[in-house]
Amino acid sequence: MSKSISKLVDELPSSNLTVSALRALDFIAPGEWQNVVGFVNTIKTVTGETDERLIQQIGERAVYLYNDRSQGYQRAMWLYQTVERTDKALGAAALANKVGEKVPLLGFLNRLTPKADKAQTIDLCLKLVVELVAFCQINGIPGNSIGDFVKSLGEYSGESFIRMAALVCFDGLIPLGPDFINRALSRINQISPQELEQNSTFANIKAEIPGNNSSSKLNFIGESFNSVSGWMTSLITSKHLTPQKVVNHLQSFVDVADDKLDFVAALLDISTNYYEHTGTQTLARRLIERAAAEI
């Protein structure tokens, strides 16, 4: 990694489209997420410390832990960044595909880009797997610890919770509809290892996904999504989430049309990086908590 964790946190924007989109989800957990930016500010917020000397010591220890390649922090950061970069490419492809469907002269785009629902399903499942693997990397446990991850979801808060809520809303409900969980489970069972290999996100992160080959990795992806489906269903039910409800709240912060959800989803993919943004915040928090405890 070319940048230190302090630099990455210092560079987080205090206001942009990503932040606005995440703030639109405040209705799901009011006040749960605050957009804390700046490394020193994050240390103060996480620890409550005011002693400048101690704050500096915590910061230096956190940077040291992040730079230690025997730890999993840099791999977790790489996963958050990588899934975001390929997500933007997927959004561009999906948007081009929708343009091809609606404008006959651009119909050739349908042959050059994947069908939006299939690509979105794979993207959704891979993002979930990235969350699982990053969780394992951060906590120093085996990358196939699905059970530990599912248990931890009940304790998710702050930036970690809002990231999962955004996954459900922006990558599930809006592009795939209210029945996206069953649709995704059905479709992932129909995808072949060969189709998975053609996905650019999978090509970039496959080395980090448990499994000896594409077939076993596909099984792991399906098992992971199935294991988290109960948590996602509970969130949707308890908060009465629907695509329209999410878009209505999104419209308070972002200028989007409510009758073109396929375009909204693609534009969110292209224009936001909520996984990397909140992933950086989660990583910084865990490092600072550990550094403070060790000091």
C-alpha positions, -999 to +999 in steps of 0.1 A: +000+000+000+015+033-010-004+055+015-003+052+053-036+048+072-032+083+086-030+097+051-060+077+039-081+089+068-069+125+064-080+123+027-116+112+035-140+139+023-163+156+048-189+161+021-195+146-014-220+124-031-209+093-012-214+111+021-248+124+010-259+090-001-249+075+033-266+103+052-298+094+033-297+061+052-299+077+086-335+068+088-325+032+092-304+039+123-308+075+134-275+090+145-257+057+141-231+069+116-211+101+119-188+110+091-156+113+112-126+123+091-091+133+098-067+109+116-061+130+147-098+138+149-107+101+146-083+092+175-100+118+197-134+106+187-127+069+192-107+072+225-121+104+240-085+114+247-074+151+249-038+146+259-018+155+228+012+134+238-010+103+243-029+110+210+004+111+192+015+078+208-017+061+198-014+074+163+021+062+159+012+028+172-018+026+149+004+035+119+029+008+130+003-019+133-011-010+098+024-011+083+031-046+098+025-069+069+021-099+092-012-083+102-042-083+079-050-046+079-034-037+046-051-066+029-085-055+043-079-020+030-069-034-004-101-054-006-123-024+002-105-003-024-104-030-051-141-039-049-149-002-052-128+003-083-143-026-101-178-015-089-174+017-108-166-002-139-196-024-134-218+007-129-205+021-162-212-012-180-247-016-165-256+020-174-243+015-210-264-017-211-296+002-201-289+029-226-286+001-252-320-012-242-337+021-245-320+036-275-322+013-306-292+029-323-271+019-293-284-016-292-249-030-299-240-021-263-262-050-252-237-074-268-207-056-252-219-054-216-233-079-191-270-079-183-274-056-154-293-080-131-267-108-135-238-084-131-254-067-101-261-101-084-225-111-087-214-077-075-237-078-045-225-113-035-188-104-040-191-072-019-206-093+009-177-118+006-152-089+007-169-077+040-165-112+054-129-117+043-119-081+055-136-088+088-114-120+092-083-101+081-089-073+106-096-097+135-068-122+126-091-152+121-093-177+092-109-162+061-136-189+059-150-181+093-186-175+081-201-183+115-180-158+134-188-131+108-226-138+110-224-135+148-205-103+145-232-087+124-254-084+155-228-062+170-221-040+139-225-003+146-214+031+132-196+030+099-197-009+098-234-010+101-241+018+076-219+000+051-240-031+054-272-011+053-259+006+021-251-028+006-287-039+012-302-007-001-279+004-029-267-030-042-298-050-033-331-033-031-327-005-057-312-025-086-328-059-079-361-052-062-378-061-029-372-098-035-335-094-042-324-119-015-343-148-031-334-136-066-297-134-057-298-169-041-315-183-071-292-167-096-259-174-078-269-211-079-273-208-117-240-191-123-212-214-136-176-211-125-168-200-161-192-171-158-178-161-125-143-161-139-154-135-165-164-110-138-137-084-133-143-080-096-138-117-090-107-117-112-092-091-090-100-105-056-102-143-063-069-150-045-085-137-013-116-158-015-114-192+002-114-222-021-090-242-043-106-233-076-134-212-091-160-239-084-152-241-047-149-203-045-184-200-061-197-224-034-182-203-007-197-171-022-231-188-023-228-202+013-217-168+026-247-150+010-271-176+022-257-173+058-262-136+059-297-137+042-314-139+076-297-108+089-306-089+057-342-101+059-344-090+095-331-055+086-355-051+057-385-063+078-377-043+109-372-011+090-399-017+065-375-011+037-386-010+000-368+003-031-392+033-032-387+042+005-349+042+001-351+063-031-375+088-014-349+093+014-321+094-012-339+122-030-336+144+001-298+144-004-292+134-041-310+145-072-323+112-087-354+102-106-377+078-088-390+060-119-357+047-132-343+025-105-319+007-128-303+041-137-302+051-101-283+019-091-258+023-120-252+059-112-247+051-075-221+026-086-203+051-107-205+081-085-200+068-049-174+048-031-192+040+002-174+007+007-140+023+006-151+053+025-166+035+054-141+006+052-113+031+058-132+044+088-138+009+102-101+000+097-090+032+114-113+026+144-101-009+149-064+001+147-069+030+171-088+009+196-060-017+195-033+009+197-049+026+227-054-008+245-017-017+239-005+017+252 
